[in-house]
Amino acid sequence: MDSRERLLTALHNQKPDHLPAQVHNWMDYYLRTYLGGCDDWAAYERFGLDKVIYRMPANIYAPADLDNWRIDQRDLGLDQDGNHQFASTITTPAGVLSYRYATNAFTAWTTEFLIKDAADFARWEQYAPVPIKLDPVLVVAAQQRLGAAGIVRGGGLGYGQGSPWQDLCTLVDTEKAIYWAMDEPAEMHHMLQVILDKRLRAIELLKGIPLDVFEVGGGAGSNTVISPHFFREFCLPYDKIQNAALHAVGMRIVYHLCGGLMHMLELVAESGADGLETMTPPAMGGDCDLAEATRRVGNKLFFIGGFDQNSGFERGTPASARAQVLALHAACPNGGYICCPSDHFFFGDPANIQAFADTAKECVY
């Protein structure tokens, strides 16, 4: 099999020739610090991994919608810890919204959330733009360059993560969203429906765009954050409608839970997703038992992830990376699994990644 066939076979929950292996995207810091500043293509080629290239079409908005959603960003400079601070305002006909965020060498994070109260959400509901067209040029170019060497993966088309609940947590803060849902469930359902409706309009535009797998969900749906009962009320109804819409435009879906997921396995399967990630193990703060997940829902969902990049890449050795890959392969004897770090990584000897890639090739079915 070539890499494309191998990955697509796993995404269809079947057995490829050997265990496919990818990374959960390449972080710029790692590429700059350990790999000489190469890009994601060159990094995959260096290690001989199956290429999973993350690309999305560009959003195109109506000029009138952008006029009603005017973003002004101010650079606030560095704080005392060396983090770069930014402040933004969004001017709408109904008033102003504001948010702040910070960046460092590794990542970016929100320091002030956009939606503070129901009035803010009303402004967002009325004026937050939805694309009227998607430009597929980046996706098409990646597919053409890849050929048989891998697949193109996308996600988003929302307002923070991959599904309505996760979007809302990005807009208002996860803790506040949970309290809001408990105190005012009717208002929460209204907000989730608004987000879903905007998402559905964008999803319709995906038809014909050659993405091989599409990410939904997000860490705010993990059972280390919310309960299965909460998931069933505030995630599942909207996920089911969204996933059906994605299937209708030809997308294959992976549901992303980066934390606890063992209490959510059957709920994710019920959502209509085709697969589940990131299968985070207990040593990284998750709860995944990959063999047990395989037993319970392996006939319904493919899996991506499971590799502890902290002990395998960042603080590991080639021997520890190899041992992990062998154990993960043994947990999924019927295929339908792509070995992958459970999250991003920023440090680690490239020799550990090479052992990860080489061992996957030895794991035949």
C-alpha positions, -999 to 999 in steps of 0.1 A, spaced: 0 0 0 11 36 -5 6 61 23 -27 74 10 -42 39 7 -28 30 42 -44 61 59 -77 59 41 -80 22 50 -76 30 86 -101 59 83 -126 33 69 -119 12 101 -102 -15 82 -67 -32 82 -40 -16 62 -7 -33 54 10 -19 85 3 6 112 -1 42 98 17 69 118 14 107 117 19 136 141 -9 158 155 4 186 132 39 201 134 45 230 158 66 258 143 87 259 175 98 223 170 104 228 133 126 258 140 144 245 171 150 208 162 145 205 124 164 235 110 133 255 102 119 231 76 81 229 68 56 202 76 62 185 42 99 182 48 94 170 84 72 142 73 97 132 46 126 133 70 111 106 92 92 86 66 59 91 83 26 89 65 18 125 55 -13 141 70 -13 177 58 -36 201 77 -52 226 53 -85 244 50 -102 264 23 -102 302 28 -133 319 39 -148 345 16 -173 370 32 -198 394 18 -185 430 20 -216 441 38 -212 415 65 -176 426 71 -188 462 73 -210 451 102 -181 433 119 -151 457 119 -121 443 138 -95 466 151 -64 450 168 -39 468 190 -5 455 198 1 460 235 37 449 235 54 424 259 43 418 295 67 412 324 69 375 315 78 382 278 44 373 265 31 393 236 -3 409 244 -30 420 219 -63 438 224 -91 437 198 -125 454 194 -152 445 170 -176 472 160 -211 463 150 -242 484 143 -255 473 177 -224 481 197 -188 470 204 -174 436 215 -139 432 228 -114 405 235 -77 400 243 -51 373 237 -15 366 242 12 347 224 47 333 231 71 311 212 49 281 216 13 290 213 -15 316 217 -43 319 243 -73 340 252 -69 365 281 -103 382 278 -132 364 262 -154 379 235 -188 372 250 -194 385 285 -232 384 288 -264 378 269 -263 413 253 -229 405 238 -242 372 224 -271 390 209 -247 412 190 -227 382 180 -258 364 169 -269 392 146 -236 402 131 -209 375 134 -202 367 97 -207 334 79 -187 328 47 -206 330 15 -180 310 -4 -149 289 3 -118 291 -18 -104 256 -21 -70 265 -36 -49 255 -6 -67 221 -2 -65 213 -40 -28 223 -41 -20 201 -12 -38 171 -27 -20 176 -60 13 178 -43 6 148 -21 -6 124 -48 -3 89 -32 19 102 -3 -9 110 22 -41 128 29 -54 163 36 -72 170 68 -94 200 77 -116 213 104 -132 244 119 -156 265 99 -168 277 132 -158 302 159 -131 285 179 -131 247 177 -150 220 160 -186 219 173 -212 242 188 -204 235 225 -167 238 220 -172 270 200 -193 285 228 -166 276 253 -140 295 232 -163 325 230 -173 328 266 -148 306 286 -154 270 295 -161 275 332 -186 303 325 -203 282 298 -208 253 322 -224 276 349 -245 293 322 -258 259 310 -267 249 346 -283 281 355 -301 290 323 -304 259 301 -330 274 278 -306 304 270 -277 279 265 -298 259 240 -306 290 221 -269 300 219 -259 265 207 -287 265 181 -275 299 168 -239 286 165 -251 254 148 -272 274 123 -242 295 113 -220 264 110 -246 246 88 -245 275 64 -208 272 61 -208 234 59 -230 235 28 -201 253 10 -177 223 16 -193 202 -11 -168 192 -37 -137 203 -17 -113 173 -15 -107 170 23 -101 134 34 -111 138 70 -127 166 89 -123 174 126 -152 182 149 -156 183 187 -130 198 210 -115 193 244 -143 211 262 -165 180 256 -141 156 274 -153 138 305 -125 155 324 -144 187 318 -181 178 316 -202 148 325 -218 123 301 -252 136 311 -241 172 303 -227 160 270 -260 143 261 -279 175 267 -256 202 254 -233 185 229 -250 154 213 -281 170 198 -261 196 179 -232 172 170 -257 148 154 -271 175 131 -237 189 123 -222 154 116 -251 145 93 -246 177 74 -209 170 70 -216 135 57 -241 150 33 -213 170 17 -189 140 16 -168 145 47 -154 117 68 -155 129 105 -131 125 134 -144 136 168 -117 154 189 -117 149 227 -83 158 242 -88 146 277 -110 120 293 -131 101 268 -139 66 282 -173 78 295 -180 94 261 -172 65 238 -208 54 230 -220 90 229 -194 99 202 -205 68 182 -241 80 186 -232 114 173 -226 99 138 -188 105 139 -167 81 120 -137 82 143 -124 95 176 -91 112 188 -68 119 207 -70 88 229 -50 106 256 -35 82 282 -37 87 320 0 98 322 -10 129 301 -42 137 321 -66 116 300 -81 83 308 -79 63 276 -75 25 277 -71 19 240 -78 -19 242 -110 -13 261 -121 14 237 -115 -10 209 -136 -36 226 -165 -12 232 -167 8 201 -139 -3 178 -164 -17 153 -181 17 150 -152 42 153 -116 44 140 -91 59 164 -62 84 160 -37 92 188 -28 74 220 9 80 220 23 99 250 46 124 234 58 136 268 74 102 277 79 92 241 93 123 224 100 151 248 116 131 277 119 98 259 144 76 242 141 56 209 135 25 231 106 41 250 91 54 218 93 20 202 78 2 232 48 26 231 41 20 194 42 -18 199 18 -16 228 -7 7 209 -6 -16 178 -14 -46 200 -44 -27 215 -59 -24 180 -54 -58 163 -82 -53 138 -69 -20 123 -89 12 122 -61 29 140 -36 57 132 -7 59 157 -2 96 166 9 118 195 -21 127 217 -13 164 214 13 188 201 49 185 211 76 212 213 108 194 225 126 161 220 154 143 202 144 137 166 158 102 171 127 95 192 104 105 163 125 83 139 120 53 162 83 60 163 81 61 125 103 30 120 85 9 146 51 16 130 64 1 97 72 -31 116 36 -33 130 20 -54 102 -15 -69 103 
